[in-house]
Amino acid sequence: MILPSSEITHWMQLPEPPQEVE
């Protein structure tokens, strides 16, 4: 699953990135 750069940045800003993204 490939996410847009904006989504990747959003996850990286979280204290704990989700292990499973659907």
C-alpha positions as CSV (number, residue, x, y, z in Angstrom):
1,M,0.0,0.0,0.0
2,I,1.5,3.3,-1.1
3,L,0.4,6.5,0.6
4,P,0.8,10.0,-0.7
5,S,3.6,12.1,0.8
6,S,1.1,14.1,2.8
7,E,-0.2,10.9,4.4
8,I,3.3,9.7,5.2
9,T,4.2,13.0,6.8
10,H,1.0,12.8,8.9
11,W,1.9,9.3,10.2
12,M,5.4,10.4,11.0
13,Q,4.1,13.3,13.1
14,L,2.2,10.9,15.3
15,P,3.9,9.8,18.6
16,E,3.1,6.2,17.8
17,P,2.5,5.4,14.1
18,P,-0.2,2.7,13.5
19,Q,1.3,-0.7,12.9
20,E,-1.5,-1.7,10.6
21,V,-3.1,0.8,8.2
22,E,-6.1,-0.2,6.2
